[in-house]
Structure formats: structure tokens, C-alpha cells
């Protein structure tokens, strides 16, 4: 995904919504997002969204939407 693709997906949402990072299908949690930085990745320039702490279990409806099955 590119920055432009991420912006495109986010621009349809309410800008006042909190943002979480969904992590690990085996133990689905929602994490808060911290800094956003630009640096050099494996294949060249890249943007990174930093995880800033675990907040709560990922709601089952979100796991389903992501096609993640819990505990399998």
C-alpha cells in the first residue's frame, strides 16, 4: 500500500474517528497508532506507522471483516 492509497481509503471516513492498528490474527488486538515516520525500507523509501500500545481486543465483527479467524 502506498501513502496515496492509504489517504484514499481514509478520506471516506469521519475525520474525528479514533484510529487503531489491528494486529496479529492469532491474538487479535487493537493498538493505538503513534508516530508516522518516513525512512528507508527494504526496497527503498517507505512510511511507517508506529504502534503506540495495546488498547483492547479486536471486536469479532472487525476480525470477520478482515477475514481473520480467531484461535485457529
Phi and psi restraints in degrees (value plus and minus 20) as a CYANA .aco file:
   2 UNK   PHI    -121.0   -81.0
   2 UNK   PSI     147.8   187.8
   3 UNK   PHI     -78.7   -38.7
   3 UNK   PSI     -62.6   -22.6
   4 UNK   PHI     -81.1   -41.1
   4 UNK   PSI     -60.9   -20.9
   5 UNK   PHI     -86.5   -46.5
   5 UNK   PSI     -59.6   -19.6
   6 UNK   PHI     -84.4   -44.4
   6 UNK   PSI     -66.0   -26.0
   7 UNK   PHI     -79.7   -39.7
   7 UNK   PSI     -63.3   -23.3
   8 UNK   PHI     -78.7   -38.7
   8 UNK   PSI     -63.4   -23.4
   9 UNK   PHI     -89.5   -49.5
   9 UNK   PSI     -56.9   -16.9
  10 UNK   PHI     -97.4   -57.4
  10 UNK   PSI     -47.8    -7.8
  11 UNK   PHI     -87.5   -47.5
  11 UNK   PSI     -34.1     5.9
  12 UNK   PHI    -106.1   -66.1
  12 UNK   PSI     -27.2    12.8
  13 UNK   PHI    -116.7   -76.7
  13 UNK   PSI     139.9   179.9
  14 UNK   PHI     -82.8   -42.8
  14 UNK   PSI     102.2   142.2
  15 UNK   PHI     -85.5   -45.5
  15 UNK   PSI     -32.9     7.1
  16 UNK   PHI    -107.6   -67.6
  16 UNK   PSI     -25.1    14.9
  17 UNK   PHI     -86.7   -46.7
  17 UNK   PSI     121.0   161.0
  18 UNK   PHI     -89.0   -49.0
  18 UNK   PSI     134.1   174.1
  19 UNK   PHI    -135.3   -95.3
  19 UNK   PSI     112.5   152.5
  20 UNK   PHI    -148.2  -108.2
  20 UNK   PSI     136.5   176.5
  21 UNK   PHI    -127.0   -87.0
  21 UNK   PSI     100.2   140.2
  22 UNK   PHI    -102.5   -62.5
  22 UNK   PSI     109.0   149.0
  23 UNK   PHI    -150.3  -110.3
  23 UNK   PSI     117.2   157.2
  24 UNK   PHI      42.2    82.2
  24 UNK   PSI      79.0   119.0
  25 UNK   PHI     -80.1   -40.1
  25 UNK   PSI     -45.4    -5.4
  26 UNK   PHI     -93.1   -53.1
  26 UNK   PSI     -52.1   -12.1
  27 UNK   PHI    -156.1  -116.1
  27 UNK   PSI      55.6    95.6
  28 UNK   PHI     -89.8   -49.8
  28 UNK   PSI      91.4   131.4
  29 UNK   PHI    -142.9  -102.9
  29 UNK   PSI     137.6   177.6
  30 UNK   PHI    -121.9   -81.9
  30 UNK   PSI     111.8   151.8
  31 UNK   PHI    -138.2   -98.2
  31 UNK   PSI     127.1   167.1
  32 UNK   PHI     -97.7   -57.7
  32 UNK   PSI     134.7   174.7
  33 UNK   PHI    -119.9   -79.9
  33 UNK   PSI     114.3   154.3
  34 UNK   PHI    -121.2   -81.2
  34 UNK   PSI    -142.4  -102.4
  35 UNK   PHI     -89.9   -49.9
  35 UNK   PSI     134.8   174.8
  36 UNK   PHI    -137.4   -97.4
  36 UNK   PSI     102.6   142.6
  37 UNK   PHI    -149.8  -109.8
  37 UNK   PSI     134.2   174.2
  38 UNK   PHI    -128.1   -88.1
  38 UNK   PSI     118.4   158.4
  39 UNK   PHI    -179.2  -139.2
  39 UNK   PSI    -184.7  -144.7
  40 UNK   PHI    -121.9   -81.9
  40 UNK   PSI     102.3   142.3
  41 UNK   PHI    -117.7   -77.7
  41 UNK   PSI    -188.2  -148.2
  42 UNK   PHI     -79.8   -39.8
  42 UNK   PSI     -59.8   -19.8
  43 UNK   PHI    -128.8   -88.8
  43 UNK   PSI      -2.9    37.1
  44 UNK   PHI     105.4   145.4
  44 UNK   PSI    -178.9  -138.9
  45 UNK   PHI     -77.6   -37.6
  45 UNK   PSI     123.6   163.6
  46 UNK   PHI    -174.9  -134.9
  46 UNK   PSI     138.6   178.6
  47 UNK   PHI    -127.7   -87.7
  47 UNK   PSI     124.2   164.2
  48 UNK   PHI    -147.4  -107.4
  48 UNK   PSI     113.7   153.7
  49 UNK   PHI    -120.6   -80.6
  49 UNK   PSI      98.3   138.3
  50 UNK   PHI    -104.4   -64.4
  50 UNK   PSI     113.7   153.7
  51 UNK   PHI     -91.3   -51.3
  51 UNK   PSI     117.7   157.7
  52 UNK   PHI    -145.9  -105.9
  52 UNK   PSI       6.2    46.2
  53 UNK   PHI     101.7   141.7
  53 UNK   PSI     129.0   169.0
  54 UNK   PHI    -100.0   -60.0
  54 UNK   PSI     116.2   156.2
  55 UNK   PHI    -130.4   -90.4
  55 UNK   PSI     -70.1   -30.1
  56 UNK   PHI    -184.3  -144.3
  56 UNK   PSI     146.3   186.3
  57 UNK   PHI     -82.4   -42.4
  57 UNK   PSI     123.5   163.5
  58 UNK   PHI     -89.1   -49.1
  58 UNK   PSI     109.2   149.2
  59 UNK   PHI     -78.2   -38.2
  59 UNK   PSI     120.6   160.6
  60 UNK   PHI     -74.0   -34.0
  60 UNK   PSI     -55.3   -15.3
  61 UNK   PHI     -84.0   -44.0
  61 UNK   PSI     -53.0   -13.0
  62 UNK   PHI     -93.9   -53.9
  62 UNK   PSI     -61.9   -21.9
  63 UNK   PHI     -77.0   -37.0
  63 UNK   PSI     -62.1   -22.1
  64 UNK   PHI     -84.4   -44.4
  64 UNK   PSI     -65.4   -25.4
  65 UNK   PHI     -80.0   -40.0
  65 UNK   PSI     -53.7   -13.7
  66 UNK   PHI    -104.8   -64.8
  66 UNK   PSI     -20.6    19.4
  67 UNK   PHI      41.0    81.0
  67 UNK   PSI      15.0    55.0
  68 UNK   PHI    -120.3   -80.3
  68 UNK   PSI     112.0   152.0
  69 UNK   PHI    -124.5   -84.5
  69 UNK   PSI     110.2   150.2
  70 UNK   PHI    -101.3   -61.3
  70 UNK   PSI     117.1   157.1
  71 UNK   PHI      53.5    93.5
  71 UNK   PSI      -3.9    36.1
